[in-house]
Amino acid sequence: MNPSRAAPERVSPRIFRVVALPAPTEREKSQMYLQRYIPHLPAAGEVVIFDRSWYNRAGVERVMGFCTEDKAKRFLQLVPLVEKAIVESGVILLKYWLEVSPKEQTRRLEARIDDGRKTWKLSDMDLKSYSRWHDYSRARDEVFLATDTSWAPRYVVHSDNKRRARLNALTHILSKIPYEEPPHSRVKLPKRQGRGDYKEPDYPFKVIPQVF
């Protein structure tokens, strides 16, 4: 399981949320590249997890030809400055790269092909990207070189083992976020009201078959 999907499992969706933006619209393509991400940044007390992020520009968009080399390089020049402004506004910005070996990538894609429960996860882009391993590796190396800054460092999560990756990532996130245990009062259920004159209705409810 991706840590971005595991993190919010036991927390309030009013405070934690995952943002996974689709491909940009024609209007968004005409805007400043990071503009569509800015509205999703958190306010005080909130946690936002970007499942993919603005780094799509330096990754899949660059490798697969959805943006020019000039635009990708300009992005790498400007994004550290934008991230510095984000951090100086009070946001704790944590950036994770989930590292998977070529062997494990092959195993996961083959599982999507062979397992009907996972076929929906397989896209044409997955297949095209699979053949471009070293192009992606070069793009990753440039991203790290340009954006691993003192104010927004990059962290690598070894992810061949999903369970360990999830636990390690969540543990690291917690170590980077200052928090205090909130006070808890003992909760006791109130006494339920008496039946009074209420009677169960004689109504033909459409109950689903109890298969399990």
C-alpha positions in Angstrom: 0.0 0.0 0.0 1.2 3.5 -0.8 2.0 5.5 2.3 -0.1 8.3 1.0 -3.1 6.1 1.2 -2.1 4.4 4.5 -1.5 7.6 6.5 -5.1 8.8 6.6 -6.6 5.4 7.5 -6.9 6.1 11.3 -7.4 9.8 11.3 -10.1 12.4 10.8 -10.7 13.2 7.1 -11.6 16.8 8.2 -7.9 17.2 9.2 -6.0 14.8 7.0 -6.6 14.6 3.2 -4.9 13.1 0.2 -4.7 15.1 -3.0 -4.2 13.2 -6.3 -4.7 15.7 -9.1 -5.7 14.4 -12.6 -4.0 15.6 -15.8 -4.2 19.4 -16.1 -7.1 20.9 -18.0 -6.6 23.2 -21.0 -7.2 26.1 -18.7 -4.7 24.9 -16.1 -2.1 24.3 -18.9 -2.2 28.1 -19.5 -1.6 28.9 -15.8 1.6 29.1 -13.8 2.6 25.4 -13.4 2.3 25.2 -9.6 -0.9 27.3 -9.5 -3.3 24.3 -9.4 -1.4 22.8 -6.4 -1.4 26.0 -4.2 -5.1 25.9 -3.2 -4.6 22.4 -1.7 -1.8 23.4 0.7 -2.8 23.0 4.4 -4.0 25.6 6.9 -2.9 25.4 10.5 -3.6 22.0 12.1 -4.2 20.3 8.7 -2.2 17.6 7.0 -2.2 17.3 3.2 -0.6 14.4 1.4 0.1 14.8 -2.3 -0.1 11.5 -4.1 2.3 12.7 -6.8 2.9 16.4 -6.8 4.3 19.3 -8.7 7.3 17.1 -9.4 5.3 15.4 -12.2 6.8 18.2 -14.3 10.4 16.9 -13.8 9.4 13.3 -13.9 6.7 11.7 -16.0 6.0 14.9 -18.0 9.6 15.3 -18.9 10.4 11.7 -19.6 7.3 11.1 -21.7 7.5 14.3 -23.6 4.5 16.2 -22.1 6.7 19.2 -21.5 9.8 20.6 -23.2 13.3 20.2 -21.8 13.4 24.0 -21.3 10.3 24.0 -19.2 11.5 21.1 -17.1 14.9 22.8 -16.4 13.2 26.1 -15.6 10.9 24.2 -13.2 13.9 22.8 -11.4 15.4 26.3 -11.1 12.3 27.9 -9.7 10.7 25.2 -7.5 13.2 25.5 -4.6 12.3 29.2 -4.3 8.6 28.4 -4.2 9.2 25.7 -1.6 11.2 28.1 0.5 8.2 30.5 0.4 5.9 27.7 1.5 8.2 26.7 4.4 8.7 30.3 5.5 4.9 30.6 5.7 4.9 28.0 8.4 4.1 24.8 6.4 6.2 21.7 7.3 7.1 20.4 3.8 8.2 16.7 3.6 9.2 15.2 0.3 9.5 11.5 -0.2 10.8 9.4 -3.1 9.6 5.8 -3.0 12.5 3.8 -4.4 11.6 0.4 -6.1 14.0 -1.9 -7.7 13.6 -2.9 -11.4 12.9 -6.5 -10.3 10.1 -5.4 -8.0 8.6 -3.1 -10.5 8.4 -6.0 -13.0 6.8 -8.2 -10.4 4.1 -5.6 -9.6 3.3 -4.9 -13.2 3.0 -8.6 -14.0 0.7 -8.9 -11.0 -1.5 -6.3 -12.5 -1.6 -8.1 -15.8 -2.4 -11.5 -14.2 -4.6 -10.6 -11.3 -8.1 -9.5 -12.3 -8.4 -7.6 -9.1 -5.5 -5.3 -10.1 -6.0 -5.0 -13.9 -7.7 -1.6 -13.4 -4.5 -0.3 -12.1 -2.6 -1.0 -15.3 -2.5 1.8 -17.9 -0.9 2.4 -21.2 1.3 4.9 -19.5 2.6 2.2 -17.1 3.6 0.1 -20.0 5.3 3.0 -21.9 7.1 4.1 -18.7 8.3 0.6 -18.0 10.6 0.7 -21.0 12.1 4.0 -19.9 13.7 3.0 -16.6 17.0 4.8 -17.2 15.4 7.9 -18.5 13.4 8.1 -15.3 16.6 7.4 -13.3 18.4 10.3 -15.0 15.4 12.6 -14.3 15.3 11.5 -10.6 19.0 12.3 -10.3 18.5 15.8 -11.6 15.6 16.4 -9.3 17.6 15.4 -6.3 20.5 17.5 -7.3 18.4 20.6 -7.9 15.8 20.3 -5.1 17.4 18.5 -2.1 17.6 21.8 -0.1 18.2 22.6 3.5 14.7 24.0 3.9 13.0 21.2 2.0 15.2 18.1 1.9 14.3 15.0 0.0 14.0 11.6 1.7 14.2 8.2 0.1 11.9 5.3 1.2 13.1 1.9 0.1 9.8 0.4 -1.0 10.3 -3.1 -2.4 8.6 -4.3 0.8 5.4 -2.3 1.0 4.6 -3.0 4.7 8.1 -1.9 5.8 8.0 1.1 3.5 4.7 2.2 5.0 5.8 1.8 8.6 9.1 3.5 8.0 7.5 6.4 6.1 4.8 7.0 8.8 7.4 6.8 11.6 9.6 9.3 9.8 6.7 11.7 9.2 5.8 11.6 12.9 9.4 12.3 13.9 9.3 15.5 11.8 6.0 16.9 13.0 5.9 18.4 16.5 2.7 17.4 18.3 1.3 17.0 21.8 -1.0 14.4 23.2 -4.4 16.2 23.6 -6.2 15.8 26.9 -8.8 13.1 26.9 -11.7 12.9 29.3 -13.2 9.6 30.1 -16.2 8.9 27.8 -19.3 7.2 29.2 -22.3 6.4 27.1 -25.5 8.0 28.3 -28.5 5.9 29.4 -30.7 5.0 26.4 -34.3 6.2 26.6 -37.0 3.7 27.4 -39.2 2.2 24.7 -42.4 4.0 25.8 -45.2 3.4 23.3 -42.8 2.7 20.4 -43.5 -0.6 18.5 -41.4 -2.1 15.8 -43.1 -1.6 12.4 -44.7 -4.5 10.6 -43.0 -3.4 7.3 -41.7 -5.6 4.5 -38.1 -4.4 4.6 -36.1 -5.5 1.6 -33.2 -7.2 3.4 -30.3 -8.3 1.2 -29.4 -12.0 1.2 -27.0 -13.0 4.0 -24.4 -14.6 1.7 -21.7 -14.4 4.5 
